[in-house]
Amino acid sequence: MTQPQTRRTFLAGLTAASAILAFSPSARAWLSQPDAASDAVCLPSLDGQLLFAPDDLAAAADDFGHIVHQTPVAVLLPGSIDDIRAILRFANAHRIPVGGMSMIGNTHSVYGQSQVEAGIVINMASLATIHEIDEDSALVDAGVRWIDLLAATTPLGKSPPALTDHIDLSIGGTLSVGGIGGQAFRHGMLVDNVLELEIITGKGKLIACSPTHHADLFQAALGGIGQFGIIVRARVRLIDVPGMARRYTALYPALVDLMADQEKLIDDGRFDYLEGFAQPAEGGGWVYQIEAVKYYAAGEPPDDAALTGDLTFAPSTLTVEDLTHFDFTNRIAPLVALLKSVGAWQLPHPWIDMFVPGSEAASFIQSVLDQTTPDDMGGGPILIYPFKRAAVTAPFVALPDEPTVYLFSLLRFAPPPVVATLLAKNRAIYETLRDLGGKRYAASGIPFTSADWHDHFGALWPAFAHLKHRFDPRRILTPGPAIFD
Ligand SMILES: Cc1cc2nc3c(=O)[nH]c(=O)nc-3n(C[C@H](O)[C@H](O)[C@H](O)COP(=O)(O)OP(=O)(O)OC[C@H]3O[C@@H](n4cnc5c(N)ncnc54)[C@H](O)[C@@H]3O)c2cc1C
């Protein structure tokens, strides 16, 4: 029998290994010879591949944040759903941590949420088939990106009702955190537009669930931060959409005026999409931009005066632009290409996304902005927009208990030397928000402990912990966010 190894020695051993065939539970070691340990257990046979090469492990030890680096021992490139089931059963039996990751170019987590120290990362990008598109729904693998789904539904005049700003994100990864965008005021988040899921639990059991069938698992997985199972397939809602989008942007000198107009617009619903931003003002401070979009059929443009005539922005700043629905929805893509070409995309991203109670939003957002400089942002955007609490039904997407909630995001691009300072700022901002009844978004980069998560879920914590015990009793799934230490 082999002697117990430290993680360092067994990772060193892996580097030299040509093929890994077995695992020794007592030594916590992977073996290239199945008879190298008396308790060696052969790896399950797979349709896909388990990758152990240093480059594959290094890729899985990074994310869009470039702040946290946790190195797995293997990356599963599943060839089938059965592979995920086999690996989860194996991992559950031997208490090996596992997490899903959308390794499409890179995972979009910013703080190690999808990384798995000394465990197995499942690269969901290898299961990315759109199985079916019908009148009002699409059945997709979790590794499908929203942009691919939209490309397939656009020729049919259909779209998911709600989408994130950046749509080059995986369906499984976004459904695990929530998924918010400018349609949230009407359609809620991505998680509010799912009809069915297929999930493999931490015990390796494949369960098909919906609001009426295994409803507890269905509700837990949506916004459940990967804690209860790996989502392998989803049936997501589609609606009919006109082919064109007219986008209006304009500036407000004062935050409260932007917010007053935004709240009027989510109440009367005259637009299909509504967001807002803070931008550096000439001479210092911030100026506030509204972004409102009306979808329309080609040849039937909306009435600009009827849509914007009673809004209080500075009239000379109004811009009106017509795009196809697809190009509007994929509007971030050219910016991403530009940021990649100048190296900014590759910088660390200590992002903080917050849900602010409507009653506190003006003073909280203003006070954070008063303490934030353009240098703190590195050119990254600041998002400010309201939505209705009632539109979000997924229980574990924790939100303030008020009818109107603001998304407030500081999407920072930071050179490495200032990352620690900005993370400390994020933490301080979060603590003020928490004391006002606000919540963080799971996708944020905020130093957080298990006790913080307990506090975050509040009255929902016992239910969250109970479901964890039911579906992942050995707590092997998704250790990255450190919810269960
Ligand atoms: C440029 C950019 C723009 C963004 N814009 C928005 C936006 O407008 N709105 C918004 O809401 N968010 C936005 N996000 C955040 C994004 O929604 C999160 O990062 C989310 O995690 C999706 O990323 P992903 O698909 O890369 O998943 P990953 O980062 O790989 O995974 C996210 C979490 O889900 C888990 N996971 C992944 N796949 C599965 C699965 N199949 N089953 C179970 N768990 C799984 C992971 O372990 C991890 O904990 C943006 C992020 C970036 C980088």
The ligand as an ORCA input file, in Angstrom:
! r2SCAN-3c Opt
* xyz 0 1
  C     -18.312     39.896    -18.950
  C     -19.353     39.363    -18.009
  C     -20.630     39.854    -18.069
  C     -21.605     39.375    -17.210
  N     -22.865     39.883    -17.295
  C     -23.813     39.437    -16.454
  C     -25.137     39.957    -16.503
  O     -25.465     40.841    -17.274
  N     -26.036     39.444    -15.639
  C     -25.730     38.457    -14.762
  O     -26.605     38.003    -14.034
  N     -24.493     37.954    -14.688
  C     -23.531     38.433    -15.498
  N     -22.264     37.930    -15.394
  C     -21.965     36.963    -14.336
  C     -22.292     35.552    -14.780
  O     -23.686     35.373    -14.817
  C     -21.671     34.597    -13.793
  O     -20.291     34.699    -13.876
  C     -22.118     33.177    -13.996
  O     -21.314     32.435    -13.118
  C     -22.077     32.642    -15.402
  O     -20.855     32.309    -15.789
  P     -20.487     30.896    -16.490
  O     -21.560     30.405    -17.382
  O     -19.128     31.151    -17.042
  O     -20.462     29.872    -15.252
  P     -19.267     29.482    -14.292
  O     -18.602     30.723    -13.851
  O     -18.412     28.443    -14.885
  O     -20.071     28.842    -13.087
  C     -20.810     29.629    -12.192
  C     -21.187     28.812    -10.954
  O     -22.097     27.804    -11.334
  C     -21.527     26.514    -11.144
  N     -21.884     25.772    -12.346
  C     -21.431     25.944    -13.615
  N     -22.081     25.112    -14.444
  C     -22.947     24.412    -13.671
  C     -23.909     23.407    -13.935
  N     -24.115     22.961    -15.169
  N     -24.631     22.901    -12.904
  C     -24.441     23.345    -11.636
  N     -23.544     24.297    -11.326
  C     -22.825     24.826    -12.336
  C     -20.045     26.740    -10.987
  O     -19.433     25.724    -10.220
  C     -20.005     28.093    -10.319
  O     -20.240     27.980     -8.942
  C     -21.276     38.395    -16.250
  C     -19.979     37.900    -16.172
  C     -19.018     38.377    -17.048
  C     -17.618     37.875    -16.924
*
